[in-house]
Amino acid sequence: VGHGPATEEIDSDRQTVFTRLDRAMARRGLVEGLRRELLRADLHLTVPEYLVVTALVTLSGLAIGYLISRFWVSALVLAIGSALLPIIYVRWRQRRRVTAFNNQLESVLSLVVAAMRAGYSLLQSFDYVSRRLPDPAATHFARVVREVTLGLSMSDALENLLARTQSEDMELIVTAISIHDEVGGNLTVILDTVTHTIRERVRIKQEIRSLTSMQRGSAYILVALPFIVTGVLFVLSPDYMMRLFEPGPTLCIPFAALVCMALGFVLTRRIMDIEV
C-alpha cells in the first residue's frame, strides 16, 4: 500500500513522456496514418507506445530465436515473424470491430428511425443510439455527437465515422443522409429502405461465410503450415536449412516457394470473396 503514490507517479511520468513524443511526431506529420489504424482497432495506445511494444516483441523474438538455436539466421527469421505479430493483431482487431459494427447497423437504423418518428432530430437520434447500444456502435456515434457539438458539420462528422469504420454498409447510410441534405425528402422512409437493404446484405453474407468456412480454413492452414515446418527445422537443424540459402541455384527455391504460396493464397481468397 505504501508504494501506491510512487507507482502512480511513475505511471504519470511515463504517460507524460509518451504523450509528448506523440505530439512532437504529430506536428511533423509522421504518425497520422498509424494513429488512424490504432483508432480503428480501438487500441488505447499512443503511436510511441505502439512502436515501443513492437520493438520489444521483435527483440524478444530475436533473443528467443538465438537462445534456442544459437544461430543468427534463425534468430533473424523469428525476429521478423515477431515484428509482424503487432501488425497482425491490429488488423485482427480492426476486422473484428468492423464486423461487430456492421452487425449492429440494423439495430442502429431501427433506433434512429423510431427516434426520428418520435420527434427527435438526427443528432438527437445518434445520441440516443450511443446510450442504448453497446460498443462499438455506442463509441462511434458518441464521437459523432461530440464532434458536431464542438462545431463540426454533420456531413464531416459522418465522413470521419466512415473513415474510422471502413464499412460499406455505413457508406450506404452516409450517402443516403447526404442525398437527403441536398435534395430533401422523408429521411425516415429513406432509412427504412436502407435498413431493409442492409438486413438482406447481412443475411446473405452470413450464409456465404458459412458455406465457405471450410475453404477459408484450408487456405489459412496451407499457408501457415510451410512457415511452421520451416521454423521448426530452423530451430532443430539450422545447418541443414541454411543449405537452401547458400549462393547458387538452390537460393531460388525459398523465394519461388514464397511467391507460389502468396499467389495461391491470393487466388483462394479471390475465389471465396463474393461481393454482395
Backbone hydrogen bonds, N-H to C=O, Kabsch-Sander energy under -0.5 kcal/mol:
donor,donor_aa,acceptor,acceptor_aa,energy
4,G,1,V,-1.5
7,T,3,H,-2.5
8,E,4,G,-2.5
9,E,5,P,-2.2
10,I,6,A,-2.2
11,D,7,T,-2.5
12,S,8,E,-2.3
13,D,9,E,-2.3
14,R,10,I,-2.5
15,Q,11,D,-2.5
16,T,12,S,-2.3
17,V,13,D,-2.4
18,F,14,R,-2.4
19,T,15,Q,-2.5
20,R,16,T,-2.3
21,L,17,V,-2.3
22,D,18,F,-2.5
23,R,19,T,-2.3
24,A,20,R,-2.4
25,M,21,L,-2.5
26,A,22,D,-2.2
27,R,23,R,-2.1
28,R,24,A,-0.9
29,G,26,A,-1.5
30,L,25,M,-2.3
35,R,31,V,-3.1
36,R,32,E,-2.1
37,E,33,G,-1.9
38,L,34,L,-2.3
39,L,35,R,-2.2
40,R,36,R,-2.4
41,A,37,E,-1.5
42,D,39,L,-1.2
43,L,38,L,-2.4
44,H,42,D,-0.6
45,L,43,L,-2.0
50,Y,46,T,-2.3
51,L,47,V,-2.5
52,V,48,P,-2.4
53,V,49,E,-2.4
54,T,50,Y,-2.4
55,A,51,L,-2.4
56,L,52,V,-2.6
57,V,53,V,-2.5
58,T,54,T,-2.3
59,L,55,A,-2.6
60,S,56,L,-2.2
61,G,57,V,-2.3
62,L,58,T,-2.3
63,A,59,L,-2.6
64,I,60,S,-2.9
65,G,61,G,-2.5
66,Y,62,L,-2.0
67,L,63,A,-2.6
68,I,64,I,-2.1
69,S,65,G,-2.1
70,R,66,Y,-2.5
75,A,71,F,-1.9
76,L,72,W,-2.6
77,V,73,V,-2.4
78,L,74,S,-2.3
79,A,75,A,-2.3
80,I,76,L,-2.6
81,G,77,V,-2.2
82,S,78,L,-2.4
83,A,79,A,-2.3
84,L,80,I,-1.2
85,L,81,G,-0.6
85,L,82,S,-0.9
87,I,83,A,-0.6
88,I,84,L,-2.7
89,Y,85,L,-2.6
90,V,86,P,-2.4
91,R,87,I,-2.5
92,W,88,I,-2.4
93,R,89,Y,-2.3
94,Q,90,V,-2.3
95,R,91,R,-2.5
96,R,92,W,-2.4
97,R,93,R,-2.4
98,V,94,Q,-2.7
99,T,95,R,-2.4
100,A,96,R,-2.2
101,F,97,R,-2.4
102,N,98,V,-2.8
103,N,99,T,-2.1
104,Q,100,A,-0.9
104,Q,101,F,-0.7
105,L,101,F,-0.8
105,L,102,N,-0.7
108,V,104,Q,-2.6
109,L,105,L,-2.9
110,S,106,E,-2.0
111,L,107,S,-2.3
112,V,108,V,-2.5
113,V,109,L,-2.8
114,A,110,S,-2.2
115,A,111,L,-2.6
116,M,112,V,-2.6
117,R,113,V,-2.2
118,A,114,A,-1.1
119,G,116,M,-1.3
120,Y,115,A,-2.4
125,S,121,S,-2.2
126,F,122,L,-2.0
127,D,123,L,-2.1
128,Y,124,Q,-2.2
129,V,125,S,-2.2
130,S,126,F,-2.4
131,R,127,D,-1.1
132,R,128,Y,-1.2
132,R,129,V,-0.5
133,L,129,V,-2.5
138,A,134,P,-1.7
140,H,136,P,-2.3
141,F,137,A,-2.5
142,A,138,A,-2.0
143,R,139,T,-1.8
144,V,140,H,-1.6
145,V,141,F,-2.3
146,R,142,A,-2.2
147,E,143,R,-2.6
148,V,144,V,-2.4
149,T,145,V,-2.3
150,L,146,R,-1.7
151,G,148,V,-1.4
152,L,147,E,-2.4
157,A,153,S,-2.4
158,L,154,M,-2.3
159,E,155,S,-2.0
160,N,156,D,-2.2
161,L,157,A,-2.0
162,L,158,L,-2.4
163,A,159,E,-2.1
164,R,160,N,-2.0
165,T,161,L,-2.2
166,Q,162,L,-2.7
171,E,167,S,-1.8
172,L,168,E,-1.5
173,I,169,D,-1.6
174,V,170,M,-2.8
175,T,171,E,-2.4
176,A,172,L,-2.0
177,I,173,I,-2.4
178,S,174,V,-2.4
179,I,175,T,-2.5
180,H,176,A,-2.1
181,D,177,I,-2.2
182,E,178,S,-1.4
183,V,179,I,-2.8
184,G,180,H,-2.2
187,L,185,G,-0.9
190,I,186,N,-1.8
191,L,187,L,-2.9
192,D,188,T,-1.9
193,T,189,V,-2.0
194,V,190,I,-2.3
195,T,191,L,-2.5
196,H,192,D,-1.9
197,T,193,T,-2.0
198,I,194,V,-2.8
199,R,195,T,-2.6
200,E,196,H,-2.0
201,R,197,T,-2.2
202,V,198,I,-2.8
203,R,199,R,-2.0
204,I,200,E,-2.5
205,K,201,R,-2.6
206,Q,202,V,-2.2
207,E,203,R,-1.9
208,I,204,I,-2.6
209,R,205,K,-2.6
210,S,206,Q,-2.1
211,L,207,E,-2.2
212,T,208,I,-1.8
213,S,210,S,-0.7
216,R,212,T,-2.3
217,G,213,S,-2.3
218,S,214,M,-2.3
219,A,215,Q,-2.1
220,Y,216,R,-2.1
221,I,217,G,-2.3
222,L,218,S,-2.6
223,V,219,A,-1.7
224,A,220,Y,-2.5
225,L,221,I,-2.6
227,F,223,V,-0.7
228,I,224,A,-2.3
229,V,225,L,-2.7
230,T,226,P,-2.5
231,G,227,F,-2.5
232,V,228,I,-2.4
233,L,229,V,-2.5
234,F,230,T,-2.4
235,V,231,G,-1.9
236,L,232,V,-2.6
237,S,233,L,-3.1
241,M,237,S,-1.7
242,M,238,P,-2.2
243,R,239,D,-0.6
243,R,240,Y,-0.8
244,L,241,M,-1.6
245,F,242,M,-1.2
246,E,243,R,-0.9
251,L,248,G,-1.5
252,C,249,P,-1.7
253,I,250,T,-1.2
255,F,251,L,-0.9
256,A,252,C,-2.8
257,A,253,I,-2.4
258,L,254,P,-2.2
259,V,255,F,-2.3
260,C,256,A,-2.5
261,M,257,A,-2.5
262,A,258,L,-2.4
263,L,259,V,-2.5
264,G,260,C,-2.6
265,F,261,M,-2.5
266,V,262,A,-2.5
267,L,263,L,-2.7
268,T,264,G,-2.2
269,R,265,F,-2.5
270,R,266,V,-2.4
271,I,267,L,-2.2
272,M,268,T,-1.7
273,D,269,R,-1.4
274,I,272,M,-1.5
275,E,273,D,-0.6
